[in-house]
Structure formats: structure tokens, C-alpha cells
Amino acid sequence: MKPDTHPNYQPVVFQDQSSDFAFLTKSTMSSQETIQWEDGNEYPLIKVEISSHSHPFYTGKQKTIDAGGRVDKFRRRYGK
């Protein structure tokens, strides 16, 4: 194998901005910001807008979309 072809995985903290939820995992991403984690070590901090902790699919708090209105609008527009 060629040397230096694989990415460098390092521990990184991802923080959900909408729910203030954070988790530590390995990633190839890096950041200038750091955060002190529960184990006392500092890790790079990656801020995300949505994660499994705040996404409606995972939380079960999905919004009902007015699909009937969209279907009627489609039928009016295309004559069906």
C-alpha cells in the first residue's frame, strides 16, 4: 500500500446547537475550537445545527404536513 493515503482519525466532540447535546467520536474533521470533555481532556469541537438528539425523525415529534392541499394544488395546475 502507498504511505499516507488513509485519513487521520482523531477524537472529536460534536455539539448540537439546538439541543446543547454533545458526543465524542472519531472523525477526520478538525477545528480551531476546543472543549474540555468529561474525562478531563481537551478535544476539537465541531458545532452542528441538527443531530439525532434534535431531528424530528429520531425524537418522534414530526410535524404533519398538509398533503391534501398540495395534491389539490397539483390537480388544479395540471387539470386532473
C-alpha positions in Angstrom: 0.0 0.0 0.0 1.0 3.6 -0.6 2.0 5.5 2.6 -0.1 8.5 3.7 -3.2 7.6 1.7 -5.5 6.9 4.6 -7.1 9.8 6.5 -6.1 10.6 10.1 -8.9 9.8 12.5 -8.8 11.7 15.8 -11.2 12.1 18.7 -13.6 15.0 18.1 -16.6 16.3 20.1 -19.7 17.1 18.0 -22.1 19.6 19.7 -25.8 20.1 18.6 -26.5 23.8 18.8 -30.3 23.4 19.0 -30.4 21.0 22.0 -27.0 21.5 23.6 -26.3 17.8 23.2 -22.7 16.6 22.6 -21.0 13.4 21.9 -17.4 12.2 21.5 -16.4 10.2 18.5 -13.6 9.7 16.0 -13.6 11.8 12.8 -11.3 13.2 10.1 -12.7 16.7 10.8 -10.7 19.3 12.8 -11.5 22.6 14.3 -9.7 25.5 16.0 -12.2 25.5 18.8 -11.7 23.0 21.7 -13.8 21.8 24.6 -12.9 20.1 27.8 -14.7 16.7 27.8 -16.0 14.7 30.8 -12.7 12.7 31.0 -10.7 16.0 31.6 -9.1 16.0 28.2 -9.5 18.7 25.5 -10.8 17.8 22.1 -11.6 19.7 18.9 -15.2 21.0 18.9 -17.4 20.7 15.8 -20.7 22.5 16.0 -23.7 21.1 14.1 -27.2 22.5 13.7 -29.0 19.2 14.0 -28.2 15.7 15.2 -30.1 12.6 16.2 -30.9 14.2 19.5 -32.9 17.1 17.9 -34.0 15.7 14.5 -37.8 15.1 14.3 -37.4 11.6 12.8 -35.4 10.4 15.8 -37.3 12.3 18.5 -40.8 11.2 17.3 -42.0 14.8 17.2 -42.7 15.0 13.4 -44.9 17.8 12.1 -47.9 16.8 9.9 -47.7 18.4 6.5 -50.9 19.4 4.7 -50.5 16.9 1.9 -54.1 17.2 0.8 -53.7 20.9 -0.1 -50.6 20.1 -2.1 -52.4 17.4 -4.1 -55.3 19.7 -4.8 -53.0 22.4 -6.0 -51.3 19.9 -8.3 -54.6 18.8 -9.8 -55.7 22.3 -10.4 -52.5 23.2 -12.0 -52.3 20.2 -14.4 -56.1 19.7 -14.9 -56.7 16.4 -13.3 
